[in-house]
Amino acid sequence: MLSMIYKMGMSAERSWKRLRGFRQLAQVIEGVQFKDGKQVINENSREAA
């Protein structure tokens, strides 16, 4: 039974996809906005700086 579960797990692992963009996760938590995978720079924030 254990070997069957192991084989099923190995088979399922082939179809798993890696998470892309995990490096931006901290920025997402901070509230930085992204569009199509690229950081959105707000025009108003540039004028204030």
PDBQT receptor file of N, H, CA, C and O in Angstrom, charges set to zero:
ATOM      1  N   MET A   1       0.821  -1.190   0.000  1.00  0.00    +0.000 N 
ATOM      2  CA  MET A   1       0.000   0.000   0.000  1.00  0.00    +0.000 C 
ATOM      3  C   MET A   1       0.875   1.267   0.000  1.00  0.00    +0.000 C 
ATOM      4  O   MET A   1       0.588   2.227  -0.716  1.00  0.00    +0.000 OA
ATOM      5  N   LEU A   2       1.920   1.257   0.794  1.00  0.00    +0.000 N 
ATOM      6  H   LEU A   2       2.153   0.478   1.375  1.00  0.00    +0.000 HD
ATOM      7  CA  LEU A   2       2.807   2.410   0.896  1.00  0.00    +0.000 C 
ATOM      8  C   LEU A   2       3.506   2.687  -0.432  1.00  0.00    +0.000 C 
ATOM      9  O   LEU A   2       3.668   3.843  -0.825  1.00  0.00    +0.000 OA
ATOM     10  N   SER A   3       3.917   1.623  -1.120  1.00  0.00    +0.000 N 
ATOM     11  H   SER A   3       3.785   0.685  -0.801  1.00  0.00    +0.000 HD
ATOM     12  CA  SER A   3       4.585   1.819  -2.406  1.00  0.00    +0.000 C 
ATOM     13  C   SER A   3       3.621   2.385  -3.451  1.00  0.00    +0.000 C 
ATOM     14  O   SER A   3       4.036   3.162  -4.311  1.00  0.00    +0.000 OA
ATOM     15  N   MET A   4       2.348   2.009  -3.388  1.00  0.00    +0.000 N 
ATOM     16  H   MET A   4       2.011   1.377  -2.689  1.00  0.00    +0.000 HD
ATOM     17  CA  MET A   4       1.354   2.539  -4.319  1.00  0.00    +0.000 C 
ATOM     18  C   MET A   4       1.141   4.031  -4.077  1.00  0.00    +0.000 C 
ATOM     19  O   MET A   4       1.024   4.797  -5.034  1.00  0.00    +0.000 OA
ATOM     20  N   ILE A   5       1.091   4.447  -2.836  1.00  0.00    +0.000 N 
ATOM     21  H   ILE A   5       1.187   3.825  -2.059  1.00  0.00    +0.000 HD
ATOM     22  CA  ILE A   5       0.936   5.860  -2.500  1.00  0.00    +0.000 C 
ATOM     23  C   ILE A   5       2.161   6.643  -2.965  1.00  0.00    +0.000 C 
ATOM     24  O   ILE A   5       2.037   7.760  -3.469  1.00  0.00    +0.000 OA
ATOM     25  N   TYR A   6       3.336   6.056  -2.794  1.00  0.00    +0.000 N 
ATOM     26  H   TYR A   6       3.436   5.149  -2.385  1.00  0.00    +0.000 HD
ATOM     27  CA  TYR A   6       4.571   6.695  -3.239  1.00  0.00    +0.000 C 
ATOM     28  C   TYR A   6       4.562   6.886  -4.755  1.00  0.00    +0.000 C 
ATOM     29  O   TYR A   6       4.906   7.961  -5.246  1.00  0.00    +0.000 OA
ATOM     30  N   LYS A   7       4.170   5.852  -5.495  1.00  0.00    +0.000 N 
ATOM     31  H   LYS A   7       3.890   4.978  -5.096  1.00  0.00    +0.000 HD
ATOM     32  CA  LYS A   7       4.111   5.930  -6.956  1.00  0.00    +0.000 C 
ATOM     33  C   LYS A   7       3.094   6.974  -7.402  1.00  0.00    +0.000 C 
ATOM     34  O   LYS A   7       3.345   7.704  -8.362  1.00  0.00    +0.000 OA
ATOM     35  N   MET A   8       1.964   7.057  -6.732  1.00  0.00    +0.000 N 
ATOM     36  H   MET A   8       1.760   6.464  -5.953  1.00  0.00    +0.000 HD
ATOM     37  CA  MET A   8       0.943   8.060  -7.075  1.00  0.00    +0.000 C 
ATOM     38  C   MET A   8       1.481   9.466  -6.827  1.00  0.00    +0.000 C 
ATOM     39  O   MET A   8       1.235  10.373  -7.622  1.00  0.00    +0.000 OA
ATOM     40  N   GLY A   9       2.204   9.650  -5.739  1.00  0.00    +0.000 N 
ATOM     41  H   GLY A   9       2.404   8.913  -5.093  1.00  0.00    +0.000 HD
ATOM     42  CA  GLY A   9       2.808  10.949  -5.441  1.00  0.00    +0.000 C 
ATOM     43  C   GLY A   9       3.839  11.343  -6.474  1.00  0.00    +0.000 C 
ATOM     44  O   GLY A   9       3.889  12.500  -6.892  1.00  0.00    +0.000 OA
ATOM     45  N   MET A  10       4.658  10.403  -6.890  1.00  0.00    +0.000 N 
ATOM     46  H   MET A  10       4.618   9.463  -6.551  1.00  0.00    +0.000 HD
ATOM     47  CA  MET A  10       5.671  10.678  -7.909  1.00  0.00    +0.000 C 
ATOM     48  C   MET A  10       5.015  11.020  -9.240  1.00  0.00    +0.000 C 
ATOM     49  O   MET A  10       5.504  11.882  -9.971  1.00  0.00    +0.000 OA
ATOM     50  N   SER A  11       3.922  10.356  -9.555  1.00  0.00    +0.000 N 
ATOM     51  H   SER A  11       3.525   9.656  -8.961  1.00  0.00    +0.000 HD
ATOM     52  CA  SER A  11       3.207  10.626 -10.799  1.00  0.00    +0.000 C 
ATOM     53  C   SER A  11       2.581  12.019 -10.767  1.00  0.00    +0.000 C 
ATOM     54  O   SER A  11       2.637  12.744 -11.760  1.00  0.00    +0.000 OA
ATOM     55  N   ALA A  12       1.995  12.392  -9.653  1.00  0.00    +0.000 N 
ATOM     56  H   ALA A  12       1.950  11.802  -8.846  1.00  0.00    +0.000 HD
ATOM     57  CA  ALA A  12       1.365  13.707  -9.527  1.00  0.00    +0.000 C 
ATOM     58  C   ALA A  12       2.407  14.816  -9.562  1.00  0.00    +0.000 C 
ATOM     59  O   ALA A  12       2.130  15.912 -10.048  1.00  0.00    +0.000 OA
ATOM     60  N   GLU A  13       3.592  14.543  -9.055  1.00  0.00    +0.000 N 
ATOM     61  H   GLU A  13       3.817  13.652  -8.659  1.00  0.00    +0.000 HD
ATOM     62  CA  GLU A  13       4.641  15.552  -8.991  1.00  0.00    +0.000 C 
ATOM     63  C   GLU A  13       5.071  16.021 -10.384  1.00  0.00    +0.000 C 
ATOM     64  O   GLU A  13       5.520  17.158 -10.533  1.00  0.00    +0.000 OA
ATOM     65  N   ARG A  14       4.944  15.187 -11.385  1.00  0.00    +0.000 N 
ATOM     66  H   ARG A  14       4.579  14.264 -11.264  1.00  0.00    +0.000 HD
ATOM     67  CA  ARG A  14       5.332  15.560 -12.752  1.00  0.00    +0.000 C 
ATOM     68  C   ARG A  14       4.475  16.695 -13.302  1.00  0.00    +0.000 C 
ATOM     69  O   ARG A  14       4.944  17.470 -14.135  1.00  0.00    +0.000 OA
ATOM     70  N   SER A  15       3.236  16.803 -12.852  1.00  0.00    +0.000 N 
ATOM     71  H   SER A  15       2.856  16.173 -12.175  1.00  0.00    +0.000 HD
ATOM     72  CA  SER A  15       2.340  17.831 -13.392  1.00  0.00    +0.000 C 
ATOM     73  C   SER A  15       2.324  19.108 -12.548  1.00  0.00    +0.000 C 
ATOM     74  O   SER A  15       1.664  20.079 -12.916  1.00  0.00    +0.000 OA
ATOM     75  N   TRP A  16       3.032  19.117 -11.438  1.00  0.00    +0.000 N 
ATOM     76  H   TRP A  16       3.568  18.328 -11.139  1.00  0.00    +0.000 HD
ATOM     77  CA  TRP A  16       3.076  20.312 -10.600  1.00  0.00    +0.000 C 
ATOM     78  C   TRP A  16       3.877  21.401 -11.291  1.00  0.00    +0.000 C 
ATOM     79  O   TRP A  16       4.837  21.121 -12.008  1.00  0.00    +0.000 OA
ATOM     80  N   LYS A  17       3.483  22.619 -11.074  1.00  0.00    +0.000 N 
ATOM     81  H   LYS A  17       2.703  22.847 -10.491  1.00  0.00    +0.000 HD
ATOM     82  CA  LYS A  17       4.202  23.747 -11.655  1.00  0.00    +0.000 C 
ATOM     83  C   LYS A  17       4.876  24.532 -10.546  1.00  0.00    +0.000 C 
ATOM     84  O   LYS A  17       4.359  24.646  -9.435  1.00  0.00    +0.000 OA
ATOM     85  N   ARG A  18       6.037  25.067 -10.873  1.00  0.00    +0.000 N 
ATOM     86  H   ARG A  18       6.457  24.974 -11.776  1.00  0.00    +0.000 HD
ATOM     87  CA  ARG A  18       6.752  25.895  -9.899  1.00  0.00    +0.000 C 
ATOM     88  C   ARG A  18       6.080  27.252  -9.814  1.00  0.00    +0.000 C 
ATOM     89  O   ARG A  18       5.543  27.760 -10.798  1.00  0.00    +0.000 OA
ATOM     90  N   LEU A  19       6.117  27.824  -8.636  1.00  0.00    +0.000 N 
ATOM     91  H   LEU A  19       6.553  27.411  -7.836  1.00  0.00    +0.000 HD
ATOM     92  CA  LEU A  19       5.587  29.165  -8.463  1.00  0.00    +0.000 C 
ATOM     93  C   LEU A  19       6.560  30.164  -9.061  1.00  0.00    +0.000 C 
ATOM     94  O   LEU A  19       7.752  30.149  -8.754  1.00  0.00    +0.000 OA
ATOM     95  N   ARG A  20       6.042  31.023  -9.909  1.00  0.00    +0.000 N 
ATOM     96  H   ARG A  20       5.074  31.034 -10.158  1.00  0.00    +0.000 HD
ATOM     97  CA  ARG A  20       6.884  32.062 -10.476  1.00  0.00    +0.000 C 
ATOM     98  C   ARG A  20       6.594  33.355  -9.729  1.00  0.00    +0.000 C 
ATOM     99  O   ARG A  20       5.456  33.603  -9.329  1.00  0.00    +0.000 OA
ATOM    100  N   GLY A  21       7.594  34.161  -9.544  1.00  0.00    +0.000 N 
ATOM    101  H   GLY A  21       8.518  33.960  -9.869  1.00  0.00    +0.000 HD
ATOM    102  CA  GLY A  21       7.395  35.446  -8.898  1.00  0.00    +0.000 C 
ATOM    103  C   GLY A  21       7.445  35.389  -7.384  1.00  0.00    +0.000 C 
ATOM    104  O   GLY A  21       7.000  36.328  -6.725  1.00  0.00    +0.000 OA
ATOM    105  N   PHE A  22       7.968  34.329  -6.819  1.00  0.00    +0.000 N 
ATOM    106  H   PHE A  22       8.329  33.566  -7.355  1.00  0.00    +0.000 HD
ATOM    107  CA  PHE A  22       8.002  34.250  -5.359  1.00  0.00    +0.000 C 
ATOM    108  C   PHE A  22       8.901  35.320  -4.761  1.00  0.00    +0.000 C 
ATOM    109  O   PHE A  22       8.766  35.658  -3.585  1.00  0.00    +0.000 OA
ATOM    110  N   ARG A  23       9.815  35.855  -5.557  1.00  0.00    +0.000 N 
ATOM    111  H   ARG A  23       9.925  35.580  -6.513  1.00  0.00    +0.000 HD
ATOM    112  CA  ARG A  23      10.695  36.917  -5.042  1.00  0.00    +0.000 C 
ATOM    113  C   ARG A  23       9.929  38.220  -4.828  1.00  0.00    +0.000 C 
ATOM    114  O   ARG A  23      10.333  39.045  -4.009  1.00  0.00    +0.000 OA
ATOM    115  N   GLN A  24       8.842  38.414  -5.546  1.00  0.00    +0.000 N 
ATOM    116  H   GLN A  24       8.513  37.744  -6.211  1.00  0.00    +0.000 HD
ATOM    117  CA  GLN A  24       8.041  39.630  -5.390  1.00  0.00    +0.000 C 
ATOM    118  C   GLN A  24       6.997  39.497  -4.286  1.00  0.00    +0.000 C 
ATOM    119  O   GLN A  24       6.253  40.445  -4.032  1.00  0.00    +0.000 OA
ATOM    120  N   LEU A  25       6.928  38.361  -3.635  1.00  0.00    +0.000 N 
ATOM    121  H   LEU A  25       7.532  37.592  -3.842  1.00  0.00    +0.000 HD
ATOM    122  CA  LEU A  25       5.906  38.130  -2.623  1.00  0.00    +0.000 C 
ATOM    123  C   LEU A  25       5.985  39.161  -1.495  1.00  0.00    +0.000 C 
ATOM    124  O   LEU A  25       4.947  39.626  -1.025  1.00  0.00    +0.000 OA
ATOM    125  N   ALA A  26       7.179  39.526  -1.053  1.00  0.00    +0.000 N 
ATOM    126  H   ALA A  26       8.023  39.149  -1.435  1.00  0.00    +0.000 HD
ATOM    127  CA  ALA A  26       7.332  40.522   0.012  1.00  0.00    +0.000 C 
ATOM    128  C   ALA A  26       6.785  41.875  -0.442  1.00  0.00    +0.000 C 
ATOM    129  O   ALA A  26       6.170  42.592   0.348  1.00  0.00    +0.000 OA
ATOM    130  N   GLN A  27       7.005  42.227  -1.712  1.00  0.00    +0.000 N 
ATOM    131  H   GLN A  27       7.505  41.645  -2.354  1.00  0.00    +0.000 HD
ATOM    132  CA  GLN A  27       6.490  43.491  -2.231  1.00  0.00    +0.000 C 
ATOM    133  C   GLN A  27       4.969  43.470  -2.303  1.00  0.00    +0.000 C 
ATOM    134  O   GLN A  27       4.325  44.483  -2.027  1.00  0.00    +0.000 OA
ATOM    135  N   VAL A  28       4.394  42.350  -2.663  1.00  0.00    +0.000 N 
ATOM    136  H   VAL A  28       4.916  41.527  -2.887  1.00  0.00    +0.000 HD
ATOM    137  CA  VAL A  28       2.938  42.219  -2.724  1.00  0.00    +0.000 C 
ATOM    138  C   VAL A  28       2.347  42.409  -1.330  1.00  0.00    +0.000 C 
ATOM    139  O   VAL A  28       1.325  43.076  -1.168  1.00  0.00    +0.000 OA
ATOM    140  N   ILE A  29       2.992  41.825  -0.331  1.00  0.00    +0.000 N 
ATOM    141  H   ILE A  29       3.822  41.283  -0.462  1.00  0.00    +0.000 HD
ATOM    142  CA  ILE A  29       2.521  41.966   1.049  1.00  0.00    +0.000 C 
ATOM    143  C   ILE A  29       2.595  43.423   1.492  1.00  0.00    +0.000 C 
ATOM    144  O   ILE A  29       1.738  43.886   2.245  1.00  0.00    +0.000 OA
ATOM    145  N   GLU A  30       3.620  44.156   1.027  1.00  0.00    +0.000 N 
ATOM    146  H   GLU A  30       4.316  43.780   0.415  1.00  0.00    +0.000 HD
ATOM    147  CA  GLU A  30       3.767  45.568   1.378  1.00  0.00    +0.000 C 
ATOM    148  C   GLU A  30       2.768  46.460   0.648  1.00  0.00    +0.000 C 
ATOM    149  O   GLU A  30       2.594  47.622   1.015  1.00  0.00    +0.000 OA
ATOM    150  N   GLY A  31       2.106  45.925  -0.387  1.00  0.00    +0.000 N 
ATOM    151  H   GLY A  31       2.247  44.981  -0.686  1.00  0.00    +0.000 HD
ATOM    152  CA  GLY A  31       1.095  46.703  -1.090  1.00  0.00    +0.000 C 
ATOM    153  C   GLY A  31       1.545  47.250  -2.436  1.00  0.00    +0.000 C 
ATOM    154  O   GLY A  31       0.825  48.042  -3.046  1.00  0.00    +0.000 OA
ATOM    155  N   VAL A  32       2.720  46.847  -2.915  1.00  0.00    +0.000 N 
ATOM    156  H   VAL A  32       3.304  46.204  -2.419  1.00  0.00    +0.000 HD
ATOM    157  CA  VAL A  32       3.190  47.286  -4.224  1.00  0.00    +0.000 C 
ATOM    158  C   VAL A  32       2.296  46.654  -5.283  1.00  0.00    +0.000 C 
ATOM    159  O   VAL A  32       1.970  45.471  -5.191  1.00  0.00    +0.000 OA
ATOM    160  N   GLN A  33       1.900  47.425  -6.281  1.00  0.00    +0.000 N 
ATOM    161  H   GLN A  33       2.166  48.386  -6.356  1.00  0.00    +0.000 HD
ATOM    162  CA  GLN A  33       1.009  46.913  -7.309  1.00  0.00    +0.000 C 
ATOM    163  C   GLN A  33       1.806  46.438  -8.513  1.00  0.00    +0.000 C 
ATOM    164  O   GLN A  33       2.814  47.037  -8.887  1.00  0.00    +0.000 OA
ATOM    165  N   PHE A  34       1.331  45.342  -9.117  1.00  0.00    +0.000 N 
ATOM    166  H   PHE A  34       0.512  44.855  -8.813  1.00  0.00    +0.000 HD
ATOM    167  CA  PHE A  34       1.941  44.770 -10.299  1.00  0.00    +0.000 C 
ATOM    168  C   PHE A  34       0.887  44.640 -11.388  1.00  0.00    +0.000 C 
ATOM    169  O   PHE A  34      -0.288  44.401 -11.111  1.00  0.00    +0.000 OA
ATOM    170  N   LYS A  35       1.328  44.802 -12.628  1.00  0.00    +0.000 N 
ATOM    171  H   LYS A  35       2.282  44.997 -12.853  1.00  0.00    +0.000 HD
ATOM    172  CA  LYS A  35       0.440  44.577 -13.769  1.00  0.00    +0.000 C 
ATOM    173  C   LYS A  35       1.235  43.768 -14.783  1.00  0.00    +0.000 C 
ATOM    174  O   LYS A  35       2.325  44.172 -15.188  1.00  0.00    +0.000 OA
ATOM    175  N   ASP A  36       0.697  42.640 -15.187  1.00  0.00    +0.000 N 
ATOM    176  H   ASP A  36      -0.188  42.312 -14.858  1.00  0.00    +0.000 HD
ATOM    177  CA  ASP A  36       1.354  41.730 -16.124  1.00  0.00    +0.000 C 
ATOM    178  C   ASP A  36       2.752  41.338 -15.658  1.00  0.00    +0.000 C 
ATOM    179  O   ASP A  36       3.659  41.179 -16.474  1.00  0.00    +0.000 OA
ATOM    180  N   GLY A  37       2.927  41.182 -14.348  1.00  0.00    +0.000 N 
ATOM    181  H   GLY A  37       2.190  41.311 -13.684  1.00  0.00    +0.000 HD
ATOM    182  CA  GLY A  37       4.192  40.743 -13.796  1.00  0.00    +0.000 C 
ATOM    183  C   GLY A  37       5.232  41.825 -13.604  1.00  0.00    +0.000 C 
ATOM    184  O   GLY A  37       6.351  41.539 -13.177  1.00  0.00    +0.000 OA
ATOM    185  N   LYS A  38       4.884  43.056 -13.910  1.00  0.00    +0.000 N 
ATOM    186  H   LYS A  38       3.975  43.288 -14.256  1.00  0.00    +0.000 HD
ATOM    187  CA  LYS A  38       5.833  44.150 -13.746  1.00  0.00    +0.000 C 
ATOM    188  C   LYS A  38       5.288  45.150 -12.738  1.00  0.00    +0.000 C 
ATOM    189  O   LYS A  38       4.080  45.373 -12.659  1.00  0.00    +0.000 OA
ATOM    190  N   GLN A  39       6.179  45.741 -11.978  1.00  0.00    +0.000 N 
ATOM    191  H   GLN A  39       7.160  45.560 -12.042  1.00  0.00    +0.000 HD
ATOM    192  CA  GLN A  39       5.785  46.685 -10.941  1.00  0.00    +0.000 C 
ATOM    193  C   GLN A  39       5.204  47.944 -11.581  1.00  0.00    +0.000 C 
ATOM    194  O   GLN A  39       5.769  48.501 -12.523  1.00  0.00    +0.000 OA
ATOM    195  N   VAL A  40       4.062  48.378 -11.048  1.00  0.00    +0.000 N 
ATOM    196  H   VAL A  40       3.603  47.926 -10.283  1.00  0.00    +0.000 HD
ATOM    197  CA  VAL A  40       3.415  49.594 -11.540  1.00  0.00    +0.000 C 
ATOM    198  C   VAL A  40       3.964  50.770 -10.756  1.00  0.00    +0.000 C 
ATOM    199  O   VAL A  40       3.906  50.785  -9.526  1.00  0.00    +0.000 OA
ATOM    200  N   ILE A  41       4.497  51.755 -11.463  1.00  0.00    +0.000 N 
ATOM    201  H   ILE A  41       4.545  51.743 -12.461  1.00  0.00    +0.000 HD
ATOM    202  CA  ILE A  41       5.026  52.960 -10.809  1.00  0.00    +0.000 C 
ATOM    203  C   ILE A  41       3.957  54.031 -10.953  1.00  0.00    +0.000 C 
ATOM    204  O   ILE A  41       3.573  54.402 -12.062  1.00  0.00    +0.000 OA
ATOM    205  N   ASN A  42       3.496  54.510  -9.843  1.00  0.00    +0.000 N 
ATOM    206  H   ASN A  42       3.808  54.209  -8.941  1.00  0.00    +0.000 HD
ATOM    207  CA  ASN A  42       2.441  55.514  -9.829  1.00  0.00    +0.000 C 
ATOM    208  C   ASN A  42       3.005  56.865 -10.227  1.00  0.00    +0.000 C 
ATOM    209  O   ASN A  42       4.009  57.305  -9.666  1.00  0.00    +0.000 OA
ATOM    210  N   GLU A  43       2.383  57.521 -11.177  1.00  0.00    +0.000 N 
ATOM    211  H   GLU A  43       1.568  57.163 -11.632  1.00  0.00    +0.000 HD
ATOM    212  CA  GLU A  43       2.852  58.831 -11.652  1.00  0.00    +0.000 C 
ATOM    213  C   GLU A  43       2.812  59.878 -10.538  1.00  0.00    +0.000 C 
ATOM    214  O   GLU A  43       3.674  60.755 -10.486  1.00  0.00    +0.000 OA
ATOM    215  N   ASN A  44       1.822  59.796  -9.650  1.00  0.00    +0.000 N 
ATOM    216  H   ASN A  44       1.121  59.084  -9.692  1.00  0.00    +0.000 HD
ATOM    217  CA  ASN A  44       1.688  60.781  -8.566  1.00  0.00    +0.000 C 
ATOM    218  C   ASN A  44       2.836  60.672  -7.572  1.00  0.00    +0.000 C 
ATOM    219  O   ASN A  44       3.277  61.684  -7.028  1.00  0.00    +0.000 OA
ATOM    220  N   SER A  45       3.324  59.465  -7.326  1.00  0.00    +0.000 N 
ATOM    221  H   SER A  45       2.965  58.643  -7.768  1.00  0.00    +0.000 HD
ATOM    222  CA  SER A  45       4.410  59.295  -6.368  1.00  0.00    +0.000 C 
ATOM    223  C   SER A  45       5.717  59.875  -6.912  1.00  0.00    +0.000 C 
ATOM    224  O   SER A  45       6.565  60.316  -6.137  1.00  0.00    +0.000 OA
ATOM    225  N   ARG A  46       5.887  59.878  -8.232  1.00  0.00    +0.000 N 
ATOM    226  H   ARG A  46       5.198  59.520  -8.862  1.00  0.00    +0.000 HD
ATOM    227  CA  ARG A  46       7.100  60.484  -8.812  1.00  0.00    +0.000 C 
ATOM    228  C   ARG A  46       7.109  61.978  -8.639  1.00  0.00    +0.000 C 
ATOM    229  O   ARG A  46       8.159  62.559  -8.361  1.00  0.00    +0.000 OA
ATOM    230  N   GLU A  47       5.961  62.623  -8.795  1.00  0.00    +0.000 N 
ATOM    231  H   GLU A  47       5.109  62.151  -9.020  1.00  0.00    +0.000 HD
ATOM    232  CA  GLU A  47       5.896  64.068  -8.674  1.00  0.00    +0.000 C 
ATOM    233  C   GLU A  47       6.156  64.523  -7.247  1.00  0.00    +0.000 C 
ATOM    234  O   GLU A  47       6.732  65.590  -7.038  1.00  0.00    +0.000 OA
ATOM    235  N   ALA A  48       5.743  63.734  -6.264  1.00  0.00    +0.000 N 
ATOM    236  H   ALA A  48       5.275  62.867  -6.434  1.00  0.00    +0.000 HD
ATOM    237  CA  ALA A  48       5.904  64.088  -4.873  1.00  0.00    +0.000 C 
ATOM    238  C   ALA A  48       7.372  63.955  -4.443  1.00  0.00    +0.000 C 
ATOM    239  O   ALA A  48       7.803  64.619  -3.501  1.00  0.00    +0.000 OA
ATOM    240  N   ALA A  49       8.120  63.122  -5.114  1.00  0.00    +0.000 N 
ATOM    241  H   ALA A  49       7.770  62.582  -5.880  1.00  0.00    +0.000 HD
ATOM    242  CA  ALA A  49       9.510  62.882  -4.699  1.00  0.00    +0.000 C 
ATOM    243  C   ALA A  49      10.440  63.942  -5.154  1.00  0.00    +0.000 C 
ATOM    244  O   ALA A  49      11.638  63.873  -4.878  1.00  0.00    +0.000 OA
TER     245      ALA A  49
